[in-house]
Structures are given as structure tokens and as C-alpha cells.
């Protein structure tokens, strides 16, 4: 659970880093099955962190 503004910032920064890694992976991985296998962990973690952000108190 995100408890304060600093934790929120860190989480948002991590989401951005993971999204950048996915964008890079999409450029370099030409085989769709390999992309899916490599990207699925990043996507799951992004989804988890975004849900945490949405549920965080103001």
C-alpha cells in the first residue's frame, strides 16, 4: 500500500521504467511469442503497481 507522496512518486517512476523497457523490447524482439514471454512479467507488474496507485489514499 502506498502510504505517502514519496512512495507514490517511486511507484510512478517504476511504472515509467517498466513501460520504457517494454517499448525497447517491442523494438528488438521480432518474434511475437518471444515478446509475449519476455513482456508478460513486466505487464503483470505494471498492472499490479497501477492498481496500487489507484487504491492509494489521497
Secondary structure, DSSP 4 states (H G I P E B T S, - for coil): ---SHHHHHHHHHHHHHHHHHHHHHHHH---HHHHHHHHHHHHHHHHHHHHHHHHS--
